[in-house]
């Protein structure tokens, strides 16, 4: 998924930033605990189509998020170019 797309997308409910769930290939809002599916490459931002997320799921994604940022900062290090 293009990183630029994830920066533009906001939650239709709270207008907060949406995060990307690589494992399930869907966007999710952390504060609303809702996941939005991507159908045929197009994010479906319809609140009624959103999936309820469990607290454990959010916690698990938080761990992955930290890991992803860590690996990103490594690959973008100036000395790597
Ligand atoms: Zn939200």
PDB file of the backbone (N, CA, C, O) and the ligand in Angstrom, with CONECT records:
HET     ZN  A 101       1
ATOM      1  N   UNK A   1       0.848  -1.205   0.000  1.00  0.00           N
ATOM      2  CA  UNK A   1       0.000   0.000   0.000  1.00  0.00           C
ATOM      3  C   UNK A   1       0.880   1.250   0.000  1.00  0.00           C
ATOM      4  O   UNK A   1       1.881   1.314   0.713  1.00  0.00           O
ATOM      5  N   UNK A   2       0.500   2.231  -0.797  1.00  0.00           N
ATOM      6  CA  UNK A   2       1.253   3.470  -0.917  1.00  0.00           C
ATOM      7  C   UNK A   2       1.158   4.269   0.382  1.00  0.00           C
ATOM      8  O   UNK A   2       0.063   4.522   0.883  1.00  0.00           O
ATOM      9  N   UNK A   3       2.294   4.657   0.916  1.00  0.00           N
ATOM     10  CA  UNK A   3       2.323   5.388   2.185  1.00  0.00           C
ATOM     11  C   UNK A   3       1.602   6.724   2.066  1.00  0.00           C
ATOM     12  O   UNK A   3       1.032   7.212   3.042  1.00  0.00           O
ATOM     13  N   UNK A   4       1.623   7.327   0.860  1.00  0.00           N
ATOM     14  CA  UNK A   4       0.972   8.636   0.673  1.00  0.00           C
ATOM     15  C   UNK A   4      -0.538   8.519   0.857  1.00  0.00           C
ATOM     16  O   UNK A   4      -1.179   9.438   1.368  1.00  0.00           O
ATOM     17  N   UNK A   5      -1.095   7.409   0.450  1.00  0.00           N
ATOM     18  CA  UNK A   5      -2.544   7.209   0.579  1.00  0.00           C
ATOM     19  C   UNK A   5      -2.933   7.176   2.060  1.00  0.00           C
ATOM     20  O   UNK A   5      -3.924   7.786   2.461  1.00  0.00           O
ATOM     21  N   UNK A   6      -2.161   6.473   2.851  1.00  0.00           N
ATOM     22  CA  UNK A   6      -2.494   6.340   4.270  1.00  0.00           C
ATOM     23  C   UNK A   6      -2.410   7.679   4.997  1.00  0.00           C
ATOM     24  O   UNK A   6      -3.054   7.864   6.030  1.00  0.00           O
ATOM     25  N   UNK A   7      -1.621   8.614   4.465  1.00  0.00           N
ATOM     26  CA  UNK A   7      -1.502   9.923   5.101  1.00  0.00           C
ATOM     27  C   UNK A   7      -2.740  10.777   4.852  1.00  0.00           C
ATOM     28  O   UNK A   7      -3.103  11.610   5.683  1.00  0.00           O
ATOM     29  N   UNK A   8      -3.382  10.572   3.715  1.00  0.00           N
ATOM     30  CA  UNK A   8      -4.540  11.382   3.329  1.00  0.00           C
ATOM     31  C   UNK A   8      -5.812  10.878   4.015  1.00  0.00           C
ATOM     32  O   UNK A   8      -6.662  11.674   4.413  1.00  0.00           O
ATOM     33  N   UNK A   9      -5.935   9.579   4.147  1.00  0.00           N
ATOM     34  CA  UNK A   9      -7.179   9.002   4.651  1.00  0.00           C
ATOM     35  C   UNK A   9      -7.440   9.349   6.116  1.00  0.00           C
ATOM     36  O   UNK A   9      -6.556   9.250   6.967  1.00  0.00           O
ATOM     37  N   UNK A  10      -8.656   9.749   6.377  1.00  0.00           N
ATOM     38  CA  UNK A  10      -9.067  10.007   7.755  1.00  0.00           C
ATOM     39  C   UNK A  10     -10.326   9.199   8.057  1.00  0.00           C
ATOM     40  O   UNK A  10     -11.050   8.773   7.157  1.00  0.00           O
ATOM     41  N   UNK A  11     -10.558   9.006   9.334  1.00  0.00           N
ATOM     42  CA  UNK A  11     -11.720   8.246   9.770  1.00  0.00           C
ATOM     43  C   UNK A  11     -13.008   9.023   9.474  1.00  0.00           C
ATOM     44  O   UNK A  11     -13.092  10.209   9.795  1.00  0.00           O
ATOM     45  N   UNK A  12     -14.010   8.378   8.871  1.00  0.00           N
ATOM     46  CA  UNK A  12     -15.268   9.076   8.583  1.00  0.00           C
ATOM     47  C   UNK A  12     -16.072   9.409   9.841  1.00  0.00           C
ATOM     48  O   UNK A  12     -17.000  10.217   9.797  1.00  0.00           O
ATOM     49  N   UNK A  13     -15.713   8.791  10.945  1.00  0.00           N
ATOM     50  CA  UNK A  13     -16.457   9.018  12.186  1.00  0.00           C
ATOM     51  C   UNK A  13     -15.860  10.139  13.026  1.00  0.00           C
ATOM     52  O   UNK A  13     -16.573  11.049  13.448  1.00  0.00           O
ATOM     53  N   UNK A  14     -14.550  10.075  13.270  1.00  0.00           N
ATOM     54  CA  UNK A  14     -13.929  11.055  14.164  1.00  0.00           C
ATOM     55  C   UNK A  14     -12.956  11.988  13.447  1.00  0.00           C
ATOM     56  O   UNK A  14     -12.398  12.893  14.067  1.00  0.00           O
ATOM     57  N   UNK A  15     -12.747  11.772  12.130  1.00  0.00           N
ATOM     58  CA  UNK A  15     -11.827  12.569  11.304  1.00  0.00           C
ATOM     59  C   UNK A  15     -10.374  12.447  11.767  1.00  0.00           C
ATOM     60  O   UNK A  15      -9.520  13.254  11.399  1.00  0.00           O
ATOM     61  N   UNK A  16     -10.119  11.441  12.564  1.00  0.00           N
ATOM     62  CA  UNK A  16      -8.755  11.187  13.007  1.00  0.00           C
ATOM     63  C   UNK A  16      -8.012  10.381  11.949  1.00  0.00           C
ATOM     64  O   UNK A  16      -8.623   9.927  10.981  1.00  0.00           O
ATOM     65  N   UNK A  17      -6.703  10.195  12.115  1.00  0.00           N
ATOM     66  CA  UNK A  17      -5.920   9.443  11.133  1.00  0.00           C
ATOM     67  C   UNK A  17      -6.249   7.954  11.140  1.00  0.00           C
ATOM     68  O   UNK A  17      -6.482   7.357  12.190  1.00  0.00           O
ATOM     69  N   UNK A  18      -6.261   7.370   9.943  1.00  0.00           N
ATOM     70  CA  UNK A  18      -6.463   5.930   9.832  1.00  0.00           C
ATOM     71  C   UNK A  18      -5.121   5.240   9.736  1.00  0.00           C
ATOM     72  O   UNK A  18      -4.195   5.732   9.090  1.00  0.00           O
ATOM     73  N   UNK A  19      -5.029   4.106  10.380  1.00  0.00           N
ATOM     74  CA  UNK A  19      -3.799   3.319  10.330  1.00  0.00           C
ATOM     75  C   UNK A  19      -4.016   2.124   9.415  1.00  0.00           C
ATOM     76  O   UNK A  19      -5.148   1.702   9.183  1.00  0.00           O
ATOM     77  N   UNK A  20      -2.922   1.589   8.903  1.00  0.00           N
ATOM     78  CA  UNK A  20      -2.989   0.482   7.963  1.00  0.00           C
ATOM     79  C   UNK A  20      -2.663  -0.834   8.663  1.00  0.00           C
ATOM     80  O   UNK A  20      -1.633  -0.968   9.324  1.00  0.00           O
ATOM     81  N   UNK A  21      -3.555  -1.791   8.502  1.00  0.00           N
ATOM     82  CA  UNK A  21      -3.331  -3.127   9.048  1.00  0.00           C
ATOM     83  C   UNK A  21      -2.842  -4.029   7.924  1.00  0.00           C
ATOM     84  O   UNK A  21      -3.622  -4.520   7.108  1.00  0.00           O
ATOM     85  N   UNK A  22      -1.537  -4.232   7.904  1.00  0.00           N
ATOM     86  CA  UNK A  22      -0.913  -5.010   6.824  1.00  0.00           C
ATOM     87  C   UNK A  22      -1.404  -6.459   6.823  1.00  0.00           C
ATOM     88  O   UNK A  22      -1.596  -7.067   5.770  1.00  0.00           O
ATOM     89  N   UNK A  23      -1.600  -6.985   8.010  1.00  0.00           N
ATOM     90  CA  UNK A  23      -1.992  -8.385   8.159  1.00  0.00           C
ATOM     91  C   UNK A  23      -3.369  -8.656   7.546  1.00  0.00           C
ATOM     92  O   UNK A  23      -3.557  -9.630   6.816  1.00  0.00           O
ATOM     93  N   UNK A  24      -4.316  -7.788   7.854  1.00  0.00           N
ATOM     94  CA  UNK A  24      -5.692  -7.989   7.380  1.00  0.00           C
ATOM     95  C   UNK A  24      -5.999  -7.185   6.129  1.00  0.00           C
ATOM     96  O   UNK A  24      -7.081  -7.319   5.557  1.00  0.00           O
ATOM     97  N   UNK A  25      -5.043  -6.336   5.692  1.00  0.00           N
ATOM     98  CA  UNK A  25      -5.228  -5.482   4.515  1.00  0.00           C
ATOM     99  C   UNK A  25      -6.470  -4.601   4.647  1.00  0.00           C
ATOM    100  O   UNK A  25      -7.351  -4.589   3.787  1.00  0.00           O
ATOM    101  N   UNK A  26      -6.502  -3.881   5.737  1.00  0.00           N
ATOM    102  CA  UNK A  26      -7.621  -2.965   5.943  1.00  0.00           C
ATOM    103  C   UNK A  26      -7.134  -1.769   6.754  1.00  0.00           C
ATOM    104  O   UNK A  26      -6.122  -1.844   7.451  1.00  0.00           O
ATOM    105  N   UNK A  27      -7.871  -0.667   6.651  1.00  0.00           N
ATOM    106  CA  UNK A  27      -7.556   0.510   7.447  1.00  0.00           C
ATOM    107  C   UNK A  27      -8.330   0.424   8.750  1.00  0.00           C
ATOM    108  O   UNK A  27      -9.401  -0.180   8.811  1.00  0.00           O
ATOM    109  N   UNK A  28      -7.778   1.032   9.789  1.00  0.00           N
ATOM    110  CA  UNK A  28      -8.514   1.022  11.049  1.00  0.00           C
ATOM    111  C   UNK A  28      -8.313   2.333  11.796  1.00  0.00           C
ATOM    112  O   UNK A  28      -7.297   3.014  11.665  1.00  0.00           O
ATOM    113  N   UNK A  29      -9.348   2.655  12.596  1.00  0.00           N
ATOM    114  CA  UNK A  29      -9.286   3.827  13.461  1.00  0.00           C
ATOM    115  C   UNK A  29      -9.069   3.333  14.880  1.00  0.00           C
ATOM    116  O   UNK A  29      -9.836   2.526  15.405  1.00  0.00           O
ATOM    117  N   UNK A  30      -8.024   3.830  15.472  1.00  0.00           N
ATOM    118  CA  UNK A  30      -7.650   3.380  16.811  1.00  0.00           C
ATOM    119  C   UNK A  30      -8.669   3.840  17.852  1.00  0.00           C
ATOM    120  O   UNK A  30      -9.054   3.062  18.724  1.00  0.00           O
ATOM    121  N   UNK A  31      -9.102   5.078  17.770  1.00  0.00           N
ATOM    122  CA  UNK A  31      -9.999   5.608  18.808  1.00  0.00           C
ATOM    123  C   UNK A  31     -11.412   5.039  18.692  1.00  0.00           C
ATOM    124  O   UNK A  31     -12.068   4.828  19.712  1.00  0.00           O
ATOM    125  N   UNK A  32     -11.896   4.788  17.475  1.00  0.00           N
ATOM    126  CA  UNK A  32     -13.236   4.213  17.307  1.00  0.00           C
ATOM    127  C   UNK A  32     -13.212   2.687  17.361  1.00  0.00           C
ATOM    128  O   UNK A  32     -14.255   2.050  17.513  1.00  0.00           O
ATOM    129  N   UNK A  33     -12.021   2.106  17.237  1.00  0.00           N
ATOM    130  CA  UNK A  33     -11.862   0.648  17.195  1.00  0.00           C
ATOM    131  C   UNK A  33     -12.703   0.035  16.078  1.00  0.00           C
ATOM    132  O   UNK A  33     -13.410  -0.955  16.269  1.00  0.00           O
ATOM    133  N   UNK A  34     -12.600   0.661  14.906  1.00  0.00           N
ATOM    134  CA  UNK A  34     -13.309   0.163  13.740  1.00  0.00           C
ATOM    135  C   UNK A  34     -12.328  -0.046  12.600  1.00  0.00           C
ATOM    136  O   UNK A  34     -11.379   0.721  12.435  1.00  0.00           O
ATOM    137  N   UNK A  35     -12.564  -1.092  11.812  1.00  0.00           N
ATOM    138  CA  UNK A  35     -11.706  -1.397  10.671  1.00  0.00           C
ATOM    139  C   UNK A  35     -12.502  -1.216   9.382  1.00  0.00           C
ATOM    140  O   UNK A  35     -13.661  -1.619   9.284  1.00  0.00           O
ATOM    141  N   UNK A  36     -11.843  -0.593   8.385  1.00  0.00           N
ATOM    142  CA  UNK A  36     -12.495  -0.337   7.100  1.00  0.00           C
ATOM    143  C   UNK A  36     -11.831  -1.194   6.026  1.00  0.00           C
ATOM    144  O   UNK A  36     -10.617  -1.123   5.836  1.00  0.00           O
ATOM    145  N   UNK A  37     -12.609  -1.989   5.336  1.00  0.00           N
ATOM    146  CA  UNK A  37     -12.035  -2.902   4.342  1.00  0.00           C
ATOM    147  C   UNK A  37     -11.585  -2.170   3.071  1.00  0.00           C
ATOM    148  O   UNK A  37     -12.056  -1.075   2.764  1.00  0.00           O
ATOM    149  N   UNK A  38     -10.663  -2.804   2.348  1.00  0.00           N
ATOM    150  CA  UNK A  38     -10.239  -2.317   1.034  1.00  0.00           C
ATOM    151  C   UNK A  38     -10.787  -3.286  -0.003  1.00  0.00           C
ATOM    152  O   UNK A  38     -10.395  -4.453  -0.041  1.00  0.00           O
ATOM    153  N   UNK A  39     -11.691  -2.802  -0.840  1.00  0.00           N
ATOM    154  CA  UNK A  39     -12.330  -3.658  -1.838  1.00  0.00           C
ATOM    155  C   UNK A  39     -11.839  -3.283  -3.225  1.00  0.00           C
ATOM    156  O   UNK A  39     -12.018  -2.152  -3.677  1.00  0.00           O
ATOM    157  N   UNK A  40     -11.214  -4.251  -3.896  1.00  0.00           N
ATOM    158  CA  UNK A  40     -10.623  -4.033  -5.231  1.00  0.00           C
ATOM    159  C   UNK A  40      -9.664  -2.841  -5.232  1.00  0.00           C
ATOM    160  O   UNK A  40      -9.638  -2.054  -6.178  1.00  0.00           O
ATOM    161  N   UNK A  41      -8.882  -2.720  -4.166  1.00  0.00           N
ATOM    162  CA  UNK A  41      -7.880  -1.663  -4.077  1.00  0.00           C
ATOM    163  C   UNK A  41      -8.426  -0.313  -3.663  1.00  0.00           C
ATOM    164  O   UNK A  41      -7.667   0.651  -3.560  1.00  0.00           O
ATOM    165  N   UNK A  42      -9.722  -0.220  -3.423  1.00  0.00           N
ATOM    166  CA  UNK A  42     -10.328   1.054  -3.033  1.00  0.00           C
ATOM    167  C   UNK A  42     -10.802   0.963  -1.580  1.00  0.00           C
ATOM    168  O   UNK A  42     -11.635   0.122  -1.243  1.00  0.00           O
ATOM    169  N   UNK A  43     -10.254   1.848  -0.713  1.00  0.00           N
ATOM    170  CA  UNK A  43     -10.679   1.816   0.692  1.00  0.00           C
ATOM    171  C   UNK A  43     -12.162   2.143   0.826  1.00  0.00           C
ATOM    172  O   UNK A  43     -12.644   3.127   0.264  1.00  0.00           O
ATOM    173  N   UNK A  44     -12.866   1.325   1.561  1.00  0.00           N
ATOM    174  CA  UNK A  44     -14.305   1.510   1.763  1.00  0.00           C
ATOM    175  C   UNK A  44     -14.523   2.261   3.073  1.00  0.00           C
ATOM    176  O   UNK A  44     -14.433   1.683   4.156  1.00  0.00           O
ATOM    177  N   UNK A  45     -14.813   3.567   2.957  1.00  0.00           N
ATOM    178  CA  UNK A  45     -14.918   4.444   4.135  1.00  0.00           C
ATOM    179  C   UNK A  45     -16.367   4.631   4.576  1.00  0.00           C
ATOM    180  O   UNK A  45     -16.745   5.708   5.036  1.00  0.00           O
ATOM    181  N   UNK A  46     -17.159   3.606   4.440  1.00  0.00           N
ATOM    182  CA  UNK A  46     -18.566   3.691   4.849  1.00  0.00           C
ATOM    183  C   UNK A  46     -18.684   3.154   6.283  1.00  0.00           C
ATOM    184  O   UNK A  46     -18.377   1.990   6.538  1.00  0.00           O
ATOM    185  N   UNK A  47     -19.128   4.004   7.213  1.00  0.00           N
ATOM    186  CA  UNK A  47     -19.195   3.576   8.626  1.00  0.00           C
ATOM    187  C   UNK A  47     -20.005   2.298   8.832  1.00  0.00           C
ATOM    188  O   UNK A  47     -19.682   1.501   9.713  1.00  0.00           O
ATOM    189  N   UNK A  48     -21.052   2.092   8.032  1.00  0.00           N
ATOM    190  CA  UNK A  48     -21.884   0.894   8.203  1.00  0.00           C
ATOM    191  C   UNK A  48     -21.161  -0.369   7.752  1.00  0.00           C
ATOM    192  O   UNK A  48     -21.518  -1.472   8.166  1.00  0.00           O
ATOM    193  N   UNK A  49     -20.132  -0.209   6.893  1.00  0.00           N
ATOM    194  CA  UNK A  49     -19.343  -1.352   6.417  1.00  0.00           C
ATOM    195  C   UNK A  49     -18.186  -1.664   7.360  1.00  0.00           C
ATOM    196  O   UNK A  49     -17.516  -2.686   7.212  1.00  0.00           O
ATOM    197  N   UNK A  50     -17.956  -0.785   8.324  1.00  0.00           N
ATOM    198  CA  UNK A  50     -16.808  -0.935   9.219  1.00  0.00           C
ATOM    199  C   UNK A  50     -16.984  -2.137  10.148  1.00  0.00           C
ATOM    200  O   UNK A  50     -18.088  -2.481  10.570  1.00  0.00           O
ATOM    201  N   UNK A  51     -15.859  -2.746  10.437  1.00  0.00           N
ATOM    202  CA  UNK A  51     -15.844  -3.922  11.304  1.00  0.00           C
ATOM    203  C   UNK A  51     -15.436  -3.491  12.716  1.00  0.00           C
ATOM    204  O   UNK A  51     -14.511  -2.698  12.896  1.00  0.00           O
ATOM    205  N   UNK A  52     -16.136  -4.021  13.698  1.00  0.00           N
ATOM    206  CA  UNK A  52     -15.772  -3.751  15.094  1.00  0.00           C
ATOM    207  C   UNK A  52     -14.475  -4.481  15.419  1.00  0.00           C
ATOM    208  O   UNK A  52     -14.300  -5.643  15.052  1.00  0.00           O
ATOM    209  N   UNK A  53     -13.574  -3.800  16.103  1.00  0.00           N
ATOM    210  CA  UNK A  53     -12.303  -4.429  16.472  1.00  0.00           C
ATOM    211  C   UNK A  53     -12.275  -4.714  17.973  1.00  0.00           C
ATOM    212  O   UNK A  53     -12.879  -4.015  18.787  1.00  0.00           O
ATOM    213  N   UNK A  54     -11.541  -5.776  18.290  1.00  0.00           N
ATOM    214  CA  UNK A  54     -11.370  -6.113  19.700  1.00  0.00           C
ATOM    215  C   UNK A  54     -10.165  -5.366  20.267  1.00  0.00           C
ATOM    216  O   UNK A  54      -9.254  -4.982  19.534  1.00  0.00           O
ATOM    217  N   UNK A  55     -10.178  -5.170  21.565  1.00  0.00           N
ATOM    218  CA  UNK A  55      -9.098  -4.445  22.225  1.00  0.00           C
ATOM    219  C   UNK A  55      -7.753  -5.156  22.031  1.00  0.00           C
ATOM    220  O   UNK A  55      -6.720  -4.509  21.853  1.00  0.00           O
ATOM    221  N   UNK A  56      -7.779  -6.494  22.066  1.00  0.00           N
ATOM    222  CA  UNK A  56      -6.549  -7.275  21.882  1.00  0.00           C
ATOM    223  C   UNK A  56      -5.970  -7.040  20.497  1.00  0.00           C
ATOM    224  O   UNK A  56      -4.754  -7.009  20.303  1.00  0.00           O
ATOM    225  N   UNK A  57      -6.883  -6.876  19.534  1.00  0.00           N
ATOM    226  CA  UNK A  57      -6.466  -6.647  18.154  1.00  0.00           C
ATOM    227  C   UNK A  57      -5.697  -5.330  18.021  1.00  0.00           C
ATOM    228  O   UNK A  57      -4.665  -5.256  17.353  1.00  0.00           O
ATOM    229  N   UNK A  58      -6.230  -4.292  18.677  1.00  0.00           N
ATOM    230  CA  UNK A  58      -5.593  -2.972  18.667  1.00  0.00           C
ATOM    231  C   UNK A  58      -4.218  -3.066  19.318  1.00  0.00           C
ATOM    232  O   UNK A  58      -3.243  -2.513  18.809  1.00  0.00           O
ATOM    233  N   UNK A  59      -4.145  -3.761  20.434  1.00  0.00           N
ATOM    234  CA  UNK A  59      -2.880  -3.893  21.151  1.00  0.00           C
ATOM    235  C   UNK A  59      -1.830  -4.586  20.290  1.00  0.00           C
ATOM    236  O   UNK A  59      -0.663  -4.195  20.259  1.00  0.00           O
ATOM    237  N   UNK A  60      -2.279  -5.622  19.596  1.00  0.00           N
ATOM    238  CA  UNK A  60      -1.383  -6.369  18.722  1.00  0.00           C
ATOM    239  C   UNK A  60      -0.858  -5.477  17.588  1.00  0.00           C
ATOM    240  O   UNK A  60       0.319  -5.528  17.230  1.00  0.00           O
ATOM    241  N   UNK A  61      -1.767  -4.657  17.033  1.00  0.00           N
ATOM    242  CA  UNK A  61      -1.398  -3.750  15.946  1.00  0.00           C
ATOM    243  C   UNK A  61      -0.448  -2.660  16.438  1.00  0.00           C
ATOM    244  O   UNK A  61       0.444  -2.236  15.704  1.00  0.00           O
ATOM    245  N   UNK A  62      -0.636  -2.209  17.665  1.00  0.00           N
ATOM    246  CA  UNK A  62       0.269  -1.208  18.237  1.00  0.00           C
ATOM    247  C   UNK A  62       1.699  -1.720  18.247  1.00  0.00           C
ATOM    248  O   UNK A  62       2.634  -0.969  17.969  1.00  0.00           O
ATOM    249  N   UNK A  63       1.870  -2.983  18.565  1.00  0.00           N
ATOM    250  CA  UNK A  63       3.203  -3.594  18.590  1.00  0.00           C
ATOM    251  C   UNK A  63       3.796  -3.605  17.181  1.00  0.00           C
ATOM    252  O   UNK A  63       4.961  -3.265  16.974  1.00  0.00           O
ATOM    253  N   UNK A  64       2.961  -4.005  16.218  1.00  0.00           N
ATOM    254  CA  UNK A  64       3.416  -4.047  14.829  1.00  0.00           C
ATOM    255  C   UNK A  64       3.783  -2.660  14.323  1.00  0.00           C
ATOM    256  O   UNK A  64       4.743  -2.486  13.573  1.00  0.00           O
ATOM    257  N   UNK A  65       2.997  -1.679  14.750  1.00  0.00           N
ATOM    258  CA  UNK A  65       3.211  -0.292  14.330  1.00  0.00           C
ATOM    259  C   UNK A  65       4.594   0.180  14.784  1.00  0.00           C
ATOM    260  O   UNK A  65       5.324   0.815  14.024  1.00  0.00           O
ATOM    261  N   UNK A  66       4.938  -0.134  16.020  1.00  0.00           N
ATOM    262  CA  UNK A  66       6.244   0.245  16.544  1.00  0.00           C
ATOM    263  C   UNK A  66       7.348  -0.426  15.742  1.00  0.00           C
ATOM    264  O   UNK A  66       8.363   0.188  15.411  1.00  0.00           O
ATOM    265  N   UNK A  67       7.130  -1.675  15.444  1.00  0.00           N
ATOM    266  CA  UNK A  67       8.126  -2.416  14.693  1.00  0.00           C
ATOM    267  C   UNK A  67       8.311  -1.823  13.297  1.00  0.00           C
ATOM    268  O   UNK A  67       9.434  -1.704  12.806  1.00  0.00           O
ATOM    269  N   UNK A  68       7.193  -1.451  12.662  1.00  0.00           N
ATOM    270  CA  UNK A  68       7.239  -0.923  11.305  1.00  0.00           C
ATOM    271  C   UNK A  68       7.993   0.398  11.270  1.00  0.00           C
ATOM    272  O   UNK A  68       8.809   0.635  10.378  1.00  0.00           O
ATOM    273  N   UNK A  69       7.710   1.271  12.265  1.00  0.00           N
ATOM    274  CA  UNK A  69       8.403   2.559  12.296  1.00  0.00           C
ATOM    275  C   UNK A  69       9.901   2.347  12.503  1.00  0.00           C
ATOM    276  O   UNK A  69      10.724   3.063  11.932  1.00  0.00           O
ATOM    277  N   UNK A  70      10.235   1.379  13.308  1.00  0.00           N
ATOM    278  CA  UNK A  70      11.629   1.096  13.582  1.00  0.00           C
ATOM    279  C   UNK A  70      12.362   0.663  12.309  1.00  0.00           C
ATOM    280  O   UNK A  70      13.457   1.147  12.022  1.00  0.00           O
ATOM    281  N   UNK A  71      11.748  -0.256  11.544  1.00  0.00           N
ATOM    282  CA  UNK A  71      12.388  -0.739  10.323  1.00  0.00           C
ATOM    283  C   UNK A  71      12.434   0.352   9.257  1.00  0.00           C
ATOM    284  O   UNK A  71      13.362   0.395   8.449  1.00  0.00           O
ATOM    285  N   UNK A  72      11.428   1.237   9.254  1.00  0.00           N
ATOM    286  CA  UNK A  72      11.397   2.354   8.307  1.00  0.00           C
ATOM    287  C   UNK A  72      12.583   3.290   8.550  1.00  0.00           C
ATOM    288  O   UNK A  72      13.268   3.695   7.611  1.00  0.00           O
ATOM    289  N   UNK A  73      12.813   3.625   9.811  1.00  0.00           N
ATOM    290  CA  UNK A  73      13.883   4.562  10.133  1.00  0.00           C
ATOM    291  C   UNK A  73      15.240   3.968   9.785  1.00  0.00           C
ATOM    292  O   UNK A  73      16.174   4.700   9.458  1.00  0.00           O
ATOM    293  N   UNK A  74      15.352   2.659   9.851  1.00  0.00           N
ATOM    294  CA  UNK A  74      16.610   2.000   9.478  1.00  0.00           C
ATOM    295  C   UNK A  74      16.846   2.112   7.973  1.00  0.00           C
ATOM    296  O   UNK A  74      17.950   2.434   7.534  1.00  0.00           O
ATOM    297  N   UNK A  75      15.801   1.844   7.184  1.00  0.00           N
ATOM    298  CA  UNK A  75      15.962   1.839   5.723  1.00  0.00           C
ATOM    299  C   UNK A  75      16.145   3.251   5.171  1.00  0.00           C
ATOM    300  O   UNK A  75      16.701   3.434   4.088  1.00  0.00           O
ATOM    301  N   UNK A  76      15.667   4.264   5.935  1.00  0.00           N
ATOM    302  CA  UNK A  76      15.785   5.649   5.444  1.00  0.00           C
ATOM    303  C   UNK A  76      17.016   6.364   5.999  1.00  0.00           C
ATOM    304  O   UNK A  76      17.153   7.579   5.853  1.00  0.00           O
ATOM    305  N   UNK A  77      17.883   5.626   6.617  1.00  0.00           N
ATOM    306  CA  UNK A  77      19.102   6.239   7.166  1.00  0.00           C
ATOM    307  C   UNK A  77      19.966   6.774   6.022  1.00  0.00           C
ATOM    308  O   UNK A  77      20.163   6.068   5.033  1.00  0.00           O
ATOM    309  N   UNK A  78      20.493   8.018   6.128  1.00  0.00           N
ATOM    310  CA  UNK A  78      21.276   8.619   5.026  1.00  0.00           C
ATOM    311  C   UNK A  78      22.432   7.750   4.552  1.00  0.00           C
ATOM    312  O   UNK A  78      22.727   7.717   3.357  1.00  0.00           O
ATOM    313  N   UNK A  79      23.084   7.053   5.456  1.00  0.00           N
ATOM    314  CA  UNK A  79      24.259   6.264   5.079  1.00  0.00           C
ATOM    315  C   UNK A  79      23.896   5.066   4.213  1.00  0.00           C
ATOM    316  O   UNK A  79      24.774   4.448   3.612  1.00  0.00           O
ATOM    317  N   UNK A  80      22.589   4.724   4.143  1.00  0.00           N
ATOM    318  CA  UNK A  80      22.154   3.568   3.355  1.00  0.00           C
ATOM    319  C   UNK A  80      22.041   3.907   1.869  1.00  0.00           C
ATOM    320  O   UNK A  80      21.881   3.008   1.044  1.00  0.00           O
ATOM    321  N   UNK A  81      22.124   5.192   1.517  1.00  0.00           N
ATOM    322  CA  UNK A  81      21.958   5.599   0.114  1.00  0.00           C
ATOM    323  C   UNK A  81      23.272   5.547  -0.663  1.00  0.00           C
ATOM    324  O   UNK A  81      23.298   5.860  -1.853  1.00  0.00           O
TER     325      UNK A  81
HETATM  326 ZN    ZN A 101     -12.369   7.307  14.160  1.00  0.00          ZN
END
